[in-house]
Amino acid sequence: MARPPQRSDPFGAFLASQALWREAAQGGEHAELSLQDINEIQLLLRGQSVIDWHRLALSSDEDVRRLLALNGLDLGDPRDEARLADLRQQAVRYISDVLKLRLDDTIADKVPWVQLPRIASGKASAHQRQACTLLKVMHILYHLEAREMRASLAISDSEIFSLVEESVTRMFDELRTAGVPVVEFSWSRKSKESQLTKLLLKKETNAARVFDRLRFRLIVRDPADLVPTLRIMLHRCIPFNYVVPDQTVNTLIDLNSLKVLGADANFDTDAANRPQPGPNEFSGKSFHVLNFVADLPVRVDALLPHDHDERRGRVVFVLAEFQVMDKRTAEANEQGESSHAEYKRRQHQHVRMRLLREPRDG
């Protein structure tokens, strides 16, 4: 597949600092998993929502800045600082006026914004719970307003998809250079015919429910490389807080292998015990994969009109599907009933049956 055109922005559509890339080049990505790493990976593998978390586990201001960068925000940019301040004020009003919950002045407006995620990562206390509540509402507001802005901009899906493809591709090029065992990396856009087939298969005939119009496929060398690779993806490209809940299919990684003391302490118990989505009904019985969907925040500075209202931010969201597996699993998935050709044959057969179904008597 041809590479998307190169742009002048050295970090593409995703906001990332030079310090983060230096960390990857120096082998920082191969460090032992932190509690925050484990919690993020478990959220991804379970297909859960950060709204069900009780606590973050960020251990430094650098961790906070990294998470903000993944969400398209830079604390060194006055425009982004103003954006965060506005989101904070809106969230405080909602919590106080609509939910009728009290926020201490310290959390509502006194502590610098960068300290809120650190407070939300601390020991259980009134301030810790309030910081979590405030961040959750800000998280939803940020996504909601970015979606509204995307609907009003005269920017084509193709333009934004190109930005995402460029940035994700550059990330994996850097990882290969750093020695990450990537055997294969590819991406594609779902054709109109494939979208039509998918909608004819689903109960919801709404194109907004097609999550995989933009897809990335990553194959690593060995099964042991899967978890470290997920850590890298969550550090470099995918903000864990925008992994789409209930859209993960994981038949590759044993969640028990990630259990450490306290790793589940941030999840609501009921949410953590919800049944996980099953495999695609049209996949072969021996087909194994890790498949998840993320709503990626993308900077569109270069595509905004000159009179853009800065209060609306500079980020839009793009849904993308990620498929991750090891080389041996990928090869097995192309054999017999698990092959892509057989998968498509079963889909098309089901569509034919659904469209031609005759009315029942009586």
C-alpha atoms as a printed R data frame, in Angstrom:
    type eleno elety resid chain resno       x       y      z
1   ATOM     1    CA   MET     A     1   0.000   0.000  0.000
2   ATOM     2    CA   ALA     A     2   1.277   3.441 -0.900
3   ATOM     3    CA   ARG     A     3   2.331   5.603  1.991
4   ATOM     4    CA   PRO     A     4   0.299   8.742  2.710
5   ATOM     5    CA   PRO     A     5   1.987  12.015  1.728
6   ATOM     6    CA   GLN     A     6   4.532  13.353  4.177
7   ATOM     7    CA   ARG     A     7   3.703  16.585  5.952
8   ATOM     8    CA   SER     A     8   5.900  19.260  7.466
9   ATOM     9    CA   ASP     A     9   4.739  18.469 11.023
10  ATOM    10    CA   PRO     A    10   7.404  16.061 12.368
11  ATOM    11    CA   PHE     A    11   4.884  14.345 14.655
12  ATOM    12    CA   GLY     A    12   1.954  14.051 12.270
13  ATOM    13    CA   ALA     A    13  -1.597  14.447 13.503
14  ATOM    14    CA   PHE     A    14  -0.917  13.119 16.983
15  ATOM    15    CA   LEU     A    15   0.687  15.486 19.450
16  ATOM    16    CA   ALA     A    16   3.879  13.934 20.815
17  ATOM    17    CA   SER     A    17   6.920  15.556 22.336
18  ATOM    18    CA   GLN     A    18  10.536  14.967 21.358
19  ATOM    19    CA   ALA     A    19  11.161  13.784 24.901
20  ATOM    20    CA   LEU     A    20   8.724  10.912 24.419
21  ATOM    21    CA   TRP     A    21  10.435   9.785 21.253
22  ATOM    22    CA   ARG     A    22  13.846  10.003 22.914
23  ATOM    23    CA   GLU     A    23  12.493   7.731 25.649
24  ATOM    24    CA   ALA     A    24  11.564   5.124 23.033
25  ATOM    25    CA   ALA     A    25  14.944   5.393 21.322
26  ATOM    26    CA   GLN     A    26  16.718   4.860 24.656
27  ATOM    27    CA   GLY     A    27  14.788   1.684 25.383
28  ATOM    28    CA   GLY     A    28  12.391   3.208 27.888
29  ATOM    29    CA   GLU     A    29   9.501   1.309 26.333
30  ATOM    30    CA   HIS     A    30  10.950  -2.022 27.482
31  ATOM    31    CA   ALA     A    31  10.866  -1.161 31.166
32  ATOM    32    CA   GLU     A    32   8.861  -3.255 33.612
33  ATOM    33    CA   LEU     A    33   5.120  -2.700 33.450
34  ATOM    34    CA   SER     A    34   3.875  -0.140 35.957
35  ATOM    35    CA   LEU     A    35   0.532  -0.397 37.729
36  ATOM    36    CA   GLN     A    36  -0.850   2.242 35.341
37  ATOM    37    CA   ASP     A    37   0.391   0.170 32.363
38  ATOM    38    CA   ILE     A    38  -1.288  -2.965 33.686
39  ATOM    39    CA   ASN     A    39  -4.549  -1.163 34.354
40  ATOM    40    CA   GLU     A    40  -4.554   0.381 30.869
41  ATOM    41    CA   ILE     A    41  -3.849  -2.963 29.189
42  ATOM    42    CA   GLN     A    42  -6.551  -4.693 31.242
43  ATOM    43    CA   LEU     A    43  -9.053  -1.999 30.256
44  ATOM    44    CA   LEU     A    44  -8.177  -2.542 26.598
45  ATOM    45    CA   LEU     A    45  -8.355  -6.352 26.814
46  ATOM    46    CA   ARG     A    46 -11.662  -6.275 28.682
47  ATOM    47    CA   GLY     A    47 -13.195  -3.578 26.486
48  ATOM    48    CA   GLN     A    48 -14.148  -1.526 29.541
49  ATOM    49    CA   SER     A    49 -14.717   2.171 30.168
50  ATOM    50    CA   VAL     A    50 -12.520   4.524 32.167
51  ATOM    51    CA   ILE     A    51 -15.727   5.964 33.655
52  ATOM    52    CA   ASP     A    52 -15.846   2.813 35.813
53  ATOM    53    CA   TRP     A    53 -12.398   3.480 37.263
54  ATOM    54    CA   HIS     A    54 -11.981   4.548 40.896
55  ATOM    55    CA   ARG     A    55  -8.389   5.666 40.624
56  ATOM    56    CA   LEU     A    56  -5.569   6.476 38.227
57  ATOM    57    CA   ALA     A    57  -2.015   5.301 38.897
58  ATOM    58    CA   LEU     A    58   0.062   8.073 37.336
59  ATOM    59    CA   SER     A    59   3.310   8.470 39.259
60  ATOM    60    CA   SER     A    60   4.853  11.665 37.832
61  ATOM    61    CA   ASP     A    61   4.093  14.926 36.054
62  ATOM    62    CA   GLU     A    62   5.764  13.410 33.001
63  ATOM    63    CA   ASP     A    63   3.112  10.659 32.995
64  ATOM    64    CA   VAL     A    64   0.407  13.320 33.052
65  ATOM    65    CA   ARG     A    65   1.986  15.240 30.183
66  ATOM    66    CA   ARG     A    66   2.330  12.015 28.156
67  ATOM    67    CA   LEU     A    67  -1.356  11.208 28.635
68  ATOM    68    CA   LEU     A    68  -2.320  14.747 27.657
69  ATOM    69    CA   ALA     A    69  -0.130  14.500 24.547
70  ATOM    70    CA   LEU     A    70  -1.921  11.297 23.527
71  ATOM    71    CA   ASN     A    71  -5.184  13.191 23.910
72  ATOM    72    CA   GLY     A    72  -3.953  15.961 21.609
73  ATOM    73    CA   LEU     A    73  -3.173  18.502 24.325
74  ATOM    74    CA   ASP     A    74   0.062  20.309 25.182
75  ATOM    75    CA   LEU     A    75   0.392  22.087 28.528
76  ATOM    76    CA   GLY     A    76   3.043  24.308 26.956
77  ATOM    77    CA   ASP     A    77   0.535  25.702 24.437
78  ATOM    78    CA   PRO     A    78  -1.526  28.632 25.831
79  ATOM    79    CA   ARG     A    79  -4.434  27.654 23.563
80  ATOM    80    CA   ASP     A    80  -4.542  24.170 25.051
81  ATOM    81    CA   GLU     A    81  -4.196  25.509 28.592
82  ATOM    82    CA   ALA     A    82  -7.187  27.785 27.954
83  ATOM    83    CA   ARG     A    83  -9.096  24.834 26.503
84  ATOM    84    CA   LEU     A    84  -8.461  22.761 29.634
85  ATOM    85    CA   ALA     A    85  -9.513  25.646 31.867
86  ATOM    86    CA   ASP     A    86 -12.785  25.981 29.955
87  ATOM    87    CA   LEU     A    87 -13.476  22.240 30.151
88  ATOM    88    CA   ARG     A    88 -12.787  22.336 33.880
89  ATOM    89    CA   GLN     A    89 -15.265  25.181 34.414
90  ATOM    90    CA   GLN     A    90 -17.946  23.424 32.369
91  ATOM    91    CA   ALA     A    91 -17.419  20.179 34.298
92  ATOM    92    CA   VAL     A    92 -17.605  21.962 37.660
93  ATOM    93    CA   ARG     A    93 -20.905  23.611 36.649
94  ATOM    94    CA   TYR     A    94 -22.375  20.285 35.540
95  ATOM    95    CA   ILE     A    95 -21.323  18.466 38.715
96  ATOM    96    CA   SER     A    96 -22.572  21.262 40.983
97  ATOM    97    CA   ASP     A    97 -25.717  22.438 39.154
98  ATOM    98    CA   VAL     A    98 -26.995  19.246 37.517
99  ATOM    99    CA   LEU     A    99 -25.730  16.434 39.729
100 ATOM   100    CA   LYS     A   100 -25.970  18.533 42.902
101 ATOM   101    CA   LEU     A   101 -22.613  17.243 44.129
102 ATOM   102    CA   ARG     A   102 -20.222  19.383 46.127
103 ATOM   103    CA   LEU     A   103 -16.675  19.962 44.933
104 ATOM   104    CA   ASP     A   104 -14.101  21.420 47.264
105 ATOM   105    CA   ASP     A   105 -12.680  24.737 45.992
106 ATOM   106    CA   THR     A   106  -9.233  23.122 45.915
107 ATOM   107    CA   ILE     A   107 -10.394  20.640 43.264
108 ATOM   108    CA   ALA     A   108 -12.833  22.959 41.510
109 ATOM   109    CA   ASP     A   109 -10.445  25.775 40.674
110 ATOM   110    CA   LYS     A   110  -7.413  26.193 42.922
111 ATOM   111    CA   VAL     A   111  -4.891  23.450 42.163
112 ATOM   112    CA   PRO     A   112  -3.159  23.648 38.756
113 ATOM   113    CA   TRP     A   113  -4.788  21.382 36.202
114 ATOM   114    CA   VAL     A   114  -1.707  19.169 35.844
115 ATOM   115    CA   GLN     A   115  -2.055  18.167 39.507
116 ATOM   116    CA   LEU     A   116  -5.604  16.794 39.171
117 ATOM   117    CA   PRO     A   117  -4.549  13.462 37.581
118 ATOM   118    CA   ARG     A   118  -1.907  13.068 40.302
119 ATOM   119    CA   ILE     A   119  -4.526  13.694 43.009
120 ATOM   120    CA   ALA     A   120  -6.826  11.183 41.271
121 ATOM   121    CA   SER     A   121  -3.939   8.701 41.528
122 ATOM   122    CA   GLY     A   122  -3.508   9.114 45.274
123 ATOM   123    CA   LYS     A   123  -4.879   7.279 48.277
124 ATOM   124    CA   ALA     A   124  -8.640   7.209 48.789
125 ATOM   125    CA   SER     A   125  -9.855  10.540 50.150
126 ATOM   126    CA   ALA     A   126 -12.511  13.144 49.444
127 ATOM   127    CA   HIS     A   127 -10.122  15.062 47.173
128 ATOM   128    CA   GLN     A   128  -9.084  11.877 45.339
129 ATOM   129    CA   ARG     A   129 -12.722  10.945 44.597
130 ATOM   130    CA   GLN     A   130 -13.592  14.502 43.562
131 ATOM   131    CA   ALA     A   131 -10.591  14.702 41.216
132 ATOM   132    CA   CYS     A   132 -11.673  11.433 39.575
133 ATOM   133    CA   THR     A   133 -15.224  12.725 39.182
134 ATOM   134    CA   LEU     A   134 -14.060  15.993 37.648
135 ATOM   135    CA   LEU     A   135 -11.687  14.278 35.208
136 ATOM   136    CA   LYS     A   136 -14.380  11.852 34.048
137 ATOM   137    CA   VAL     A   137 -16.794  14.671 33.221
138 ATOM   138    CA   MET     A   138 -14.028  16.631 31.455
139 ATOM   139    CA   HIS     A   139 -13.169  13.488 29.477
140 ATOM   140    CA   ILE     A   140 -16.745  13.212 28.172
141 ATOM   141    CA   LEU     A   141 -17.053  16.941 27.472
142 ATOM   142    CA   TYR     A   142 -13.811  16.929 25.477
143 ATOM   143    CA   HIS     A   143 -15.044  14.073 23.312
144 ATOM   144    CA   LEU     A   144 -18.536  15.529 22.882
145 ATOM   145    CA   GLU     A   145 -17.333  18.964 21.810
146 ATOM   146    CA   ALA     A   146 -14.699  17.514 19.463
147 ATOM   147    CA   ARG     A   147 -17.416  15.426 17.800
148 ATOM   148    CA   GLU     A   148 -19.617  18.500 17.418
149 ATOM   149    CA   MET     A   149 -16.754  20.453 15.864
150 ATOM   150    CA   ARG     A   150 -15.988  17.616 13.434
151 ATOM   151    CA   ALA     A   151 -19.584  17.684 12.191
152 ATOM   152    CA   SER     A   152 -19.317  21.410 11.408
153 ATOM   153    CA   LEU     A   153 -15.945  21.419  9.639
154 ATOM   154    CA   ALA     A   154 -15.590  21.249  5.875
155 ATOM   155    CA   ILE     A   155 -12.987  18.491  6.106
156 ATOM   156    CA   SER     A   156 -13.422  15.185  4.295
157 ATOM   157    CA   ASP     A   157 -13.052  11.804  5.972
158 ATOM   158    CA   SER     A   158 -10.304  11.042  3.465
159 ATOM   159    CA   GLU     A   159  -8.212  14.008  4.649
160 ATOM   160    CA   ILE     A   160  -8.527  13.013  8.297
161 ATOM   161    CA   PHE     A   161  -7.938   9.316  7.573
162 ATOM   162    CA   SER     A   162  -4.710  10.296  5.817
163 ATOM   163    CA   LEU     A   163  -3.553  12.152  8.916
164 ATOM   164    CA   VAL     A   164  -4.198   9.099 11.086
165 ATOM   165    CA   GLU     A   165  -2.526   6.709  8.631
166 ATOM   166    CA   GLU     A   166   0.535   8.918  8.397
167 ATOM   167    CA   SER     A   167   0.928   9.227 12.147
168 ATOM   168    CA   VAL     A   168   0.343   5.568 13.013
169 ATOM   169    CA   THR     A   169   2.642   4.468 10.205
170 ATOM   170    CA   ARG     A   170   5.403   6.774 11.382
171 ATOM   171    CA   MET     A   171   5.034   5.415 14.890
172 ATOM   172    CA   PHE     A   172   5.547   1.834 13.741
173 ATOM   173    CA   ASP     A   173   8.519   2.840 11.576
174 ATOM   174    CA   GLU     A   174  10.116   4.314 14.691
175 ATOM   175    CA   LEU     A   175   9.355   1.155 16.674
176 ATOM   176    CA   ARG     A   176  10.956  -1.067 14.047
177 ATOM   177    CA   THR     A   177  14.042   1.127 14.153
178 ATOM   178    CA   ALA     A   178  14.127   0.753 17.944
179 ATOM   179    CA   GLY     A   179  14.134  -3.041 17.606
180 ATOM   180    CA   VAL     A   180  10.502  -3.867 18.369
181 ATOM   181    CA   PRO     A   181   9.771  -7.296 16.779
182 ATOM   182    CA   VAL     A   182   7.165  -6.165 14.227
183 ATOM   183    CA   VAL     A   183   6.828  -8.848 11.552
184 ATOM   184    CA   GLU     A   184   4.063  -7.150  9.586
185 ATOM   185    CA   PHE     A   185   2.223  -3.838  9.744
186 ATOM   186    CA   SER     A   186  -0.518  -2.814  7.328
187 ATOM   187    CA   TRP     A   187  -3.562  -0.602  7.163
188 ATOM   188    CA   SER     A   188  -6.662  -0.320  5.006
189 ATOM   189    CA   ARG     A   189  -9.908   1.544  4.607
190 ATOM   190    CA   LYS     A   190 -13.103  -0.485  4.557
191 ATOM   191    CA   SER     A   191 -14.602  -0.418  1.063
192 ATOM   192    CA   LYS     A   192 -18.180   0.676  0.487
193 ATOM   193    CA   GLU     A   193 -19.052  -2.915 -0.444
194 ATOM   194    CA   SER     A   194 -17.643  -4.204  2.851
195 ATOM   195    CA   GLN     A   195 -19.502  -1.507  4.792
196 ATOM   196    CA   LEU     A   196 -22.720  -2.477  3.006
197 ATOM   197    CA   THR     A   197 -22.210  -6.151  3.851
198 ATOM   198    CA   LYS     A   198 -21.538  -5.345  7.487
199 ATOM   199    CA   LEU     A   199 -24.674  -3.208  7.828
200 ATOM   200    CA   LEU     A   200 -26.803  -5.888  6.163
201 ATOM   201    CA   LEU     A   201 -25.511  -8.320  8.775
202 ATOM   202    CA   LYS     A   202 -26.120  -6.095 11.814
203 ATOM   203    CA   LYS     A   203 -29.349  -5.411 13.652
204 ATOM   204    CA   GLU     A   204 -28.426  -1.713 13.758
205 ATOM   205    CA   THR     A   205 -28.596  -0.389 10.194
206 ATOM   206    CA   ASN     A   206 -26.727   2.770 11.135
207 ATOM   207    CA   ALA     A   207 -23.457   3.609  9.372
208 ATOM   208    CA   ALA     A   208 -22.230   5.308 12.556
209 ATOM   209    CA   ARG     A   209 -21.988   1.828 14.072
210 ATOM   210    CA   VAL     A   210 -19.351   0.725 11.540
211 ATOM   211    CA   PHE     A   211 -16.259   1.108 13.703
212 ATOM   212    CA   ASP     A   212 -13.669  -0.337 11.342
213 ATOM   213    CA   ARG     A   213 -13.720   2.002  8.344
214 ATOM   214    CA   LEU     A   214 -10.044   2.574  9.139
215 ATOM   215    CA   ARG     A   215  -8.133  -0.550 10.179
216 ATOM   216    CA   PHE     A   216  -4.583  -1.299 11.305
217 ATOM   217    CA   ARG     A   217  -3.104  -4.791 11.489
218 ATOM   218    CA   LEU     A   218   0.034  -5.544 13.493
219 ATOM   219    CA   ILE     A   219   1.805  -8.908 13.673
220 ATOM   220    CA   VAL     A   220   4.657  -9.447 16.127
221 ATOM   221    CA   ARG     A   221   7.180 -12.276 16.246
222 ATOM   222    CA   ASP     A   222   6.188 -14.246 19.356
223 ATOM   223    CA   PRO     A   223   3.209 -14.437 21.767
224 ATOM   224    CA   ALA     A   224   5.468 -13.038 24.497
225 ATOM   225    CA   ASP     A   225   5.792  -9.826 22.444
226 ATOM   226    CA   LEU     A   226   2.052  -9.062 22.589
227 ATOM   227    CA   VAL     A   227   1.792  -7.375 25.991
228 ATOM   228    CA   PRO     A   228   4.966  -5.240 25.578
229 ATOM   229    CA   THR     A   229   3.657  -4.161 22.168
230 ATOM   230    CA   LEU     A   230   0.315  -3.119 23.651
231 ATOM   231    CA   ARG     A   231   2.198  -1.040 26.208
232 ATOM   232    CA   ILE     A   232   4.055   0.701 23.413
233 ATOM   233    CA   MET     A   233   0.850   1.376 21.478
234 ATOM   234    CA   LEU     A   234  -0.803   2.848 24.583
235 ATOM   235    CA   HIS     A   235   2.278   5.008 25.207
236 ATOM   236    CA   ARG     A   236   2.686   6.215 21.623
237 ATOM   237    CA   CYS     A   237  -0.605   6.323 19.801
238 ATOM   238    CA   ILE     A   238  -3.737   5.164 21.601
239 ATOM   239    CA   PRO     A   239  -5.069   6.991 24.684
240 ATOM   240    CA   PHE     A   240  -6.460   4.257 26.920
241 ATOM   241    CA   ASN     A   241  -9.343   6.528 27.962
242 ATOM   242    CA   TYR     A   242 -10.741   6.458 24.414
243 ATOM   243    CA   VAL     A   243 -10.653   2.702 23.817
244 ATOM   244    CA   VAL     A   244 -14.261   2.016 22.792
245 ATOM   245    CA   PRO     A   245 -16.010  -0.083 25.468
246 ATOM   246    CA   ASP     A   246 -17.545  -3.463 24.576
247 ATOM   247    CA   GLN     A   247 -15.757  -3.641 21.206
248 ATOM   248    CA   THR     A   248 -12.743  -5.752 22.219
249 ATOM   249    CA   VAL     A   249 -12.433  -9.379 21.147
250 ATOM   250    CA   ASN     A   250  -9.520 -11.051 22.926
251 ATOM   251    CA   THR     A   251  -8.819 -14.735 22.368
252 ATOM   252    CA   LEU     A   252  -5.037 -14.359 22.584
253 ATOM   253    CA   ILE     A   253  -3.927 -12.890 25.910
254 ATOM   254    CA   ASP     A   254  -4.738 -14.491 29.256
255 ATOM   255    CA   LEU     A   255  -5.912 -11.755 31.618
256 ATOM   256    CA   ASN     A   256  -4.715 -13.791 34.593
257 ATOM   257    CA   SER     A   257  -1.154 -13.257 33.405
258 ATOM   258    CA   LEU     A   258  -1.580  -9.528 34.115
259 ATOM   259    CA   LYS     A   259  -3.013  -9.837 37.595
260 ATOM   260    CA   VAL     A   260  -0.836  -8.235 40.249
261 ATOM   261    CA   LEU     A   261  -1.682  -7.042 43.731
262 ATOM   262    CA   GLY     A   262  -3.930  -3.995 43.455
263 ATOM   263    CA   ALA     A   263  -4.143  -4.003 39.653
264 ATOM   264    CA   ASP     A   264  -7.939  -4.214 39.729
265 ATOM   265    CA   ALA     A   265  -8.420  -1.716 42.548
266 ATOM   266    CA   ASN     A   266  -9.383   1.088 40.177
267 ATOM   267    CA   PHE     A   267 -12.278  -0.797 38.536
268 ATOM   268    CA   ASP     A   268 -15.861  -0.898 39.671
269 ATOM   269    CA   THR     A   269 -16.420  -4.537 40.676
270 ATOM   270    CA   ASP     A   270 -19.622  -4.971 38.678
271 ATOM   271    CA   ALA     A   271 -18.044  -3.450 35.573
272 ATOM   272    CA   ALA     A   272 -14.951  -5.656 35.872
273 ATOM   273    CA   ASN     A   273 -17.105  -8.795 36.029
274 ATOM   274    CA   ARG     A   274 -19.279  -8.001 33.013
275 ATOM   275    CA   PRO     A   275 -19.214 -10.714 30.313
276 ATOM   276    CA   GLN     A   276 -16.740  -9.925 27.551
277 ATOM   277    CA   PRO     A   277 -17.869  -9.777 23.907
278 ATOM   278    CA   GLY     A   278 -17.611 -13.112 22.126
279 ATOM   279    CA   PRO     A   279 -15.797 -13.754 18.849
280 ATOM   280    CA   ASN     A   280 -17.302 -12.699 15.540
281 ATOM   281    CA   GLU     A   281 -19.996 -15.235 14.623
282 ATOM   282    CA   PHE     A   282 -18.601 -15.508 11.097
283 ATOM   283    CA   SER     A   283 -15.031 -16.285 12.166
284 ATOM   284    CA   GLY     A   284 -13.805 -19.877 12.139
285 ATOM   285    CA   LYS     A   285 -13.813 -21.761 15.446
286 ATOM   286    CA   SER     A   286 -10.006 -21.894 15.458
287 ATOM   287    CA   PHE     A   287  -9.590 -18.180 14.644
288 ATOM   288    CA   HIS     A   288  -7.704 -16.271 17.386
289 ATOM   289    CA   VAL     A   289  -7.094 -12.546 17.572
290 ATOM   290    CA   LEU     A   290  -6.901  -9.430 19.691
291 ATOM   291    CA   ASN     A   291  -9.215  -6.912 18.066
292 ATOM   292    CA   PHE     A   292 -10.166  -3.563 19.584
293 ATOM   293    CA   VAL     A   293 -11.483  -0.156 18.556
294 ATOM   294    CA   ALA     A   294 -10.192   3.237 19.675
295 ATOM   295    CA   ASP     A   295 -11.508   6.737 19.068
296 ATOM   296    CA   LEU     A   296  -8.306   8.558 18.238
297 ATOM   297    CA   PRO     A   297  -7.947  12.292 18.995
298 ATOM   298    CA   VAL     A   298  -6.344  13.928 15.956
299 ATOM   299    CA   ARG     A   299  -4.897  17.427 15.697
300 ATOM   300    CA   VAL     A   300  -6.244  19.215 12.620
301 ATOM   301    CA   ASP     A   301  -4.440  22.550 13.017
302 ATOM   302    CA   ALA     A   302  -3.396  22.696  9.363
303 ATOM   303    CA   LEU     A   303  -6.943  22.033  8.144
304 ATOM   304    CA   LEU     A   304  -8.772  24.628 10.244
305 ATOM   305    CA   PRO     A   305 -10.041  27.898  8.713
306 ATOM   306    CA   HIS     A   306  -8.193  31.086  9.606
307 ATOM   307    CA   ASP     A   307 -11.180  32.359 11.598
308 ATOM   308    CA   HIS     A   308 -11.491  29.197 13.684
309 ATOM   309    CA   ASP     A   309 -12.909  29.758 17.185
310 ATOM   310    CA   GLU     A   310 -10.137  28.603 19.544
311 ATOM   311    CA   ARG     A   311 -12.667  27.834 22.260
312 ATOM   312    CA   ARG     A   312 -13.714  24.806 20.219
313 ATOM   313    CA   GLY     A   313 -10.255  23.284 20.327
314 ATOM   314    CA   ARG     A   314  -8.111  21.823 17.545
315 ATOM   315    CA   VAL     A   315  -8.886  18.123 17.899
316 ATOM   316    CA   VAL     A   316 -11.356  15.802 16.178
317 ATOM   317    CA   PHE     A   317 -11.901  12.092 16.756
318 ATOM   318    CA   VAL     A   318 -11.499   9.222 14.313
319 ATOM   319    CA   LEU     A   319 -12.610   5.662 15.021
320 ATOM   320    CA   ALA     A   320 -10.027   3.052 14.093
321 ATOM   321    CA   GLU     A   321  -9.882  -0.708 14.522
322 ATOM   322    CA   PHE     A   322  -6.649  -2.416 15.598
323 ATOM   323    CA   GLN     A   323  -5.931  -6.107 15.066
324 ATOM   324    CA   VAL     A   324  -2.914  -7.530 16.885
325 ATOM   325    CA   MET     A   325  -1.526 -11.075 16.882
326 ATOM   326    CA   ASP     A   326   1.695 -13.079 16.783
327 ATOM   327    CA   LYS     A   327   3.156 -14.631 13.624
328 ATOM   328    CA   ARG     A   328   2.178 -18.225 14.377
329 ATOM   329    CA   THR     A   329  -1.426 -17.240 15.115
330 ATOM   330    CA   ALA     A   330  -1.596 -15.140 11.935
331 ATOM   331    CA   GLU     A   331  -0.428 -18.084  9.844
332 ATOM   332    CA   ALA     A   332  -2.924 -20.457 11.500
333 ATOM   333    CA   ASN     A   333  -5.732 -17.948 10.902
334 ATOM   334    CA   GLU     A   334  -5.216 -18.249  7.151
335 ATOM   335    CA   GLN     A   335  -5.788 -22.003  7.096
336 ATOM   336    CA   GLY     A   336  -9.062 -23.802  6.377
337 ATOM   337    CA   GLU     A   337 -12.279 -22.421  7.864
338 ATOM   338    CA   SER     A   338 -10.414 -19.604  9.614
339 ATOM   339    CA   SER     A   339  -9.202 -18.041  6.369
340 ATOM   340    CA   HIS     A   340 -10.404 -14.608  5.271
341 ATOM   341    CA   ALA     A   341 -11.942 -16.072  2.120
342 ATOM   342    CA   GLU     A   342 -14.075 -18.460  4.183
343 ATOM   343    CA   TYR     A   343 -15.005 -15.642  6.550
344 ATOM   344    CA   LYS     A   344 -16.272 -13.503  3.647
345 ATOM   345    CA   ARG     A   345 -18.102 -16.501  2.129
346 ATOM   346    CA   ARG     A   346 -20.014 -17.067  5.378
347 ATOM   347    CA   GLN     A   347 -20.886 -13.370  5.598
348 ATOM   348    CA   HIS     A   348 -22.192 -13.204  2.046
349 ATOM   349    CA   GLN     A   349 -24.209 -16.381  2.496
350 ATOM   350    CA   HIS     A   350 -25.889 -14.922  5.580
351 ATOM   351    CA   VAL     A   351 -26.703 -11.660  3.744
352 ATOM   352    CA   ARG     A   352 -28.262 -13.606  0.873
353 ATOM   353    CA   MET     A   353 -30.405 -15.577  3.313
354 ATOM   354    CA   ARG     A   354 -31.476 -12.442  5.188
355 ATOM   355    CA   LEU     A   355 -32.417 -10.527  2.039
356 ATOM   356    CA   LEU     A   356 -34.277 -13.415  0.399
357 ATOM   357    CA   ARG     A   357 -36.115 -14.632  3.493
358 ATOM   358    CA   GLU     A   358 -39.740 -15.279  2.664
359 ATOM   359    CA   PRO     A   359 -42.600 -14.131  4.935
360 ATOM   360    CA   ARG     A   360 -43.934 -16.741  7.327
361 ATOM   361    CA   ASP     A   361 -47.423 -18.117  6.837
362 ATOM   362    CA   GLY     A   362 -50.169 -16.851  9.157
